[in-house]
């Protein structure tokens, strides 16, 4: 297999996800093939090819115009991408080091697509589904060589959001996870490994947040504009620096426990009830920063330096928002 920096990438399906992944890997120097998953007439394929390359080229030019590179190089980056018809599947799949499947979220369609692709791929190549809803082990029985198969859930826009949620199945080899993570990290992504669980990590958290925001509009708690402003400058501002579990440790798990009890009673709904792990941590003295251990372990850490680093990061966010005002000095 080629080095991580130049692994040939194939996106199986030429839709939005495949195009976004193609932008990311072309930007990072990889040859990329977008393989059409449907048989089409020559005219229909030509239209798809033109549309896909135009969208990828536009995305690359935008990245250049926004300062990531000299826009004059956009066409050179785009030249790393080709679109192949379904009839060329054997050749295209046989030459790929990593295949990202991105066909519509239909279980039978994915199973059929993955079965065919895995039979045509090189033995050492990795096959990853980008599904946001279907668990890896609901797909892996269709795959020839399930040890090299796993889910890799990208967040849109794929070429901007750093996170990729990597979800291995029961048959996935540890080497497959390590190799995929190495390639993702080499192109600037931040992979996290999660169990095969509905919603992965981000969709599960954001579904709760989005529904609660919509519910507050429904209840007349605040306007949509003010709720979004609160999220941008409060909720999102802090969690862009402190992870959610780190933030629990920062304030203290006991504060979350008591706040959860109050909201459960005041709003009359079990969705605010704290999980058992919060009470367990309190019983074990794992409150967070105050006790040196919470969800994270702070033993041996220079806590003053840690707090200062996090505050510096928050101030950087303040500056980025144009809200870091100079002090009013005495005259």
Steps between C-alpha positions, in 0.01 A plus 500: 500500500619854423617733777222677695587828327419367152259211550267477197150586619173389345162651588227253410211725401537843345259687725558767762698287745724352232570844356581644843741217578658547157568867579674403825727237350581691181597797717733270695671359191318171443378370166122467532246311291129571526333181381144534379289237675232490229513379140422799272500591137812674369313830490369466856843404632663795322250734668573346841875524444477866401279582798719315754828650380344847487382470861835366623686771307275770644562372853877501445493851354298619799757354741769687309305825497449469875876490551592132535718506186565700184178466293718470188577142611135391514503342154816304584328358810188421299710306247554234769130409479340288230145373461461142378186335362344198665627286213860572610437371854737205483799708392422792732435291810799274434734799510368663819670487840194628686140494379239726662147382419250786481185371333153594640399381849305195381607178671453262207667742258800538728531125550489437127748779427744390771483135395592585141767752598673270750519223240679731255740675741864414557545259794680752719270795434272650767125531444310759706134590490420867568150414625356726767224261605580132431717302741814336365395148597175538307719546190808286564338160418479621139871586483768269368776538760310668787826538691585795270152658528370767741289815510660843455239768564604841363317818596394746231668688352744209492795712387454752785384320816806321647319216677451153354320244720662159441277210604648149468291184497549169676714370214704816435873442548684742732749558218216630280404759761862607548565532125186699431562731796857561381381601153226723641744673735748549214241709310407713801203307635437413865373141520326369812417133551151417625301183553241390246216688670205684340584867444875457553616798715425834336158421349385359833603814692389749236158335458426570866626858471308572178175356634535697824564824309190436284299417813596833658372684192179297526464590868570868441810502720685727256508592133685277253751782450573532873523125553755476218689797643508326839637185338769685302623722782440274800452129431715476187753757619599290800471157340724602213782511758385267777351166404162421655639251753797723570253782566316281754834448677578873477183603680458184706286191454310592815375820333366299207335257742312772687413695184361182344282429803362855495422503126342154515259624768444852365439392139339169587693281259743213543718620211682722752577219743872443555629154404619261767866572420461852644381367837763225490778754444372707792501198730855419390617860549557551127363852494742642244773761528436552872586137580752438222280247324164496329427369154863588428803438720687814609752327726849643454378784282608858568150631567596868491661454158202295380247765606712773347523313168124451484435866588747607230309290248172663606656843460613401149137415424398838641745672268379296202145621567618863523384519861836544676460865594792695651462602864388845604818626665508768765574845365 
